[in-house]
Amino acid sequence: MASQQQGTHHFTPDPRNDDVLIYVNGDLLPRDKAMVSVFDSGFILGDGVWEGLRLHHGRLAFLDQHLKRLYQGAKAIDLDIGMTPEALTAELQRTIDANAMTDEVHLRLMVTRGMKMTPYQDPRVNIGGATIVIVPEYKTPSERVGGVRLFTVHVRRGPPDVQDPMINSHSKLNCITACIQAAKAGADEALMLDPHGFVATCNSTHFFIVRDGEVWTSTGRYCLHGITRGNILKVARDDGIAALEKDFSLTEVYDADEAFITGTFAGVTPVSEIDGRTIGDGTPPGPMVRHLQDLYRALIDLECVAP
């Protein structure tokens, strides 16, 4: 079991990453020189927002959707990014060009509230502007036999008046705690419920099931508004598939025909087991997941037309 436990973001190591240049506040630095201060708000408090991006044919897939979510989250926590989306796009492109990257690349774009004069949570002790970091890496999802295994954890996705799950914040301890519990149970990722006991999402991906030809995911009230999640709903509906956002329980999950997770890194990934129950016939991917994988790949190709 331990040899199969990889997590949903397991990747194939690439030696080219030793030489990539990292963007830190306008500077492009070697990996071992790319650093932020111990007085940075992100380090002290997890005070910031971030996005994960994929580079395909030299183009950043669904960049406009990612930037919209980034700036929405920054505005919600009253964080001034300090540059326009157009300027930030130019810096992303400068980082890509400096590394001569085109495909199989994942970029982590991170924005924190910046430096503090003393370690304290109040933003009024911040000095200077935001800290912006871009980490580009050659990162290909590892080939895996079968699907991923999920474990339902006791850690819940909270309501927006506790910590709004719509904000893609650096403060991920809720998800990390869920991930740890799932890993201790021998699973790849945690399946998390909402405050009412309905299925919400996973700790780092979004969750779907297939029942009687329909595709179900949660209402979205207790999870991040995932870019891949939204695109899967769109391509399914455009193809005439009933794709529903609704409340559903674990009882309906356990006897689903198929299940899968979505995310920017690996796209659409089948699920083979949840809480020790085999999903479907136990030989993922099933026909619906294969079809959605094809539709999603076609959407990315359309979004990132090769020059």
N, C-alpha and C positions, 0 to 999 in steps of 0.2 A: 504493500500500500504506500509506503513512504516513497518508493521510487517513482510512483505515478503522481504524487502530490506536487503539482507544479504551480498552482494558481492560474488564474485566467489570463494573466499578462506574461506568461513565460515566453522567453524569446531566445533565439539562437545568438550566442555571443559573436560579435564582429570586431576583429582587430583594428579596423579602420577608425573605430571610436576613440582609440588612444590619441589620435591626432586631430580630432575635431576642435574647432574654435567655438568657444562659448561666449554669448553676448551678455555683458553685464554693464548696464547703464551707458550704452554707447560704445564700450570697448569690446573688442574681440580678443579673447584670451585663451591660451592653451588650457586644456582640461584641469591640469594640476595647479593652475594659477587663478582659476575662476572662483572667486570667493566673495561673500558678503560679510558685513560686520556682525559681531555678536550683539550689537545694539540695534540690529535691524528688527522691525516689527514682525516680520515673518518668522524669524528665529525665536524671538522672545514670546510671541503670543499666537503665532499662526494667523496673523492679521493680514489677509490678502486674498486675491482671487487668481485663478489660473485656467488655462485651457490646454488640452492635448490636441495636436494637429498631425495630419498625415500628408506627406508629399507624394504625389503621383504624377508621373510624366512632367516633373518640374513645376507642378502647380499644387497649391495648398487646397485640399478638398474642403468644400463647404466653408470657406474662410469667412464669408459674410455672416453666416449663422453663428460661427464660433465667436467672432468679434462682437456681435450683438449681445450674446450671452455674457461675455466678459464685461462689457461696458454697463450692462444692466446690473450685474452683480456689484460692480464697483460703485455705481450710483446708489444702490441700496445701502451699502455700508459707508457712504459718504467718503469714498476714496477717489482722489483726483489722480488719474493715470498720468496726466501731464502732457499728453500728446493726443492728437486726433487719431481716429481709426486709420486714416490714410497714411499718416506719419508712422504709425506702428506697423502697418503693412509694409512700408518701405524698409523698416528695420528688420522685419522678418526676412524679406527678400535679400537684404544685404548679408544677413547671416547665412542664408542658403547659398548665395553666390560665392561667399568667401570660402565655403567648404566644398564648392563644386558638386552639390548634391542634386539628384533628380528623382530617384525612386527608392522605395522601401525605407523611408525615413520617417521617424516620429519626432516631433518637436514639442517640448514642454515650454509653454509661455507662462511666466509667473510674474505677478505684480503684487508688491507689498506696499504697506503705508510708508515704508522707508525708515530712516534713522530716528532713534529716540535719544534724548539727552540723558535719560536714566531708565532703568528697567521698570516700567509701569504701564498699565493698560490704557490710561487716558490719552486719546489722540492729541490733546493739547500740549503734551510734552514731546511731540514729534518735531524734528527740525529738518528742513530741506524737503525735497519732493519724494515721489514714489521711487521704489527700487524695481527695475525691470530686468528680468533675466530670461534668456532664450537658450534652451539646451537642445541642440539638434543631435540625433543619434541614428545611425543605421540600425534598424530594429525590425526584424522579421518574426512574426509569431511562429513558435515552434510547431512542427507537425506533431499531432497527437492522435493516438489510436482511440477511436470512439469519441464520446462527448465528455463534457466536464461533469463533475459531481458536486452537488450543492448540499448544504446543511442549513436547516432553519434555526436561527439563533434567537436568544432571548432579547437581544438588543433591538429596540424598535426604531423606526424612522419617526422622528418627532414632528409635531405640528409647527407651522410657521411662527407661532408666538413663542416657541422655545429656541430653535435655531432653524431658520427657513431652509429646507433642503433644496429649494430652487437655486440657492446661491452656491456656486462652485468655489467654495472657500478653501483656504489652506488649513482651516481647522477641521481635520478629518478624523478626530479621535473616535467619534461615534462609529464610523465605518471601520476604522482600524480595530477597535474592540470586537466588532462583529467578525472581521476577517480572522482575528486570532482564535476566536471560539470555533469557527469553521475549520481552521487548520488543525486545531487540537483534536477535532473529531475526524480528521483524515480526509476532509473535503477540499475542493479547489477554491470555493468561494462561498460566502454566506448568502442565504436567502433571508431577507428582512421583511417583517410584517409592519403594518401601520398601527397607530394607537388603537384601532378598532378590531385588530386581529386579521384583517384582510392582507393579502400579499401586496407588498409595496415595490420592492426592487432588490437588487443585490448590492453588496458592499462597494463594488467598483464598476458594475455593468447593469444593464437593464434586462428585465426578465419577461419572457413571453411564453404562453402555452398555445397549443393547437388542439381544438376540440371540434369534431364533426365538421371539418373544413373551415372553421372560423379561427382567426388569430386573436388572442386575448392578451392584453397587458393591463397594468393597473391604471387607475384614474389619472395618475400623474400628480395628485395633490401632495403626495409624500415622497417625491423623488425629484432629482435633478431633471430639468427638461433636456433630455439627451438628444444630441444632434442625430446620431445614428438611429435612436429610437423613433424620432419623428420621421426620418427618411424611410424607415421600414414601413411605418404606417402608411406613408404616402404611396410608395411603390406597390404595396399590397392592394390598397384601395383603387389605384389607377389600373391595376390588373383585374379588378372585379372581385377581389377576395374581401370577405367581411372581416375587417380589422377593427376590433372594439377596444375602447378604454373603459374599464368597468371594475367594480369590486368583485373579487372572487377569493375563495378560501383554499386552504391546503387540501381539503377533501377533493376539490375540483382539480387541483394540481396533480395529485397522486395518480389519478386514472386518466390523465391527459394522453392524447395520441402522440404528441410530440412536445418538446420544450426546447427553448433556445435562449441565449443571451446576446445582447448587442453592445457594441462599444466602438469608439474611434480606432482603437488599436487593432483588434482582430475582426471587426465587422460583425458577421453573424456566425455564432458558434453553437452547435447542438449541445443539449444537456442529456446525459444518459441516466443519471440517478439523482434522486432527491430524498434525503433522510432514509437511505437504505432501500427505497422503492425504485425498481426499474421503471423507467419511463418508456411507454410504447412497447415495441417488441425487443428493445434492448440493443438494437443495431443502428445507432444514429450515423449519419443524418437521415431523417425520414424524408418522404417526398416533398412535403411543404417546406421544410428547412432548405433542402437542396434548391427548390424553386426560388425561394426568397434570397438565397445566396447569389443565384444567377441574376435576379432582378437588381440586387444591390450593386453587384460588380458592374452591371450595365450602366447604372446611375452614376457611379464614380467615373467610368470611362467618358460618359457624356459631360460630366462636370469638369473633368480634367483632360480635355482633348489634347493629344500629343501634338507638340509644335510641328 
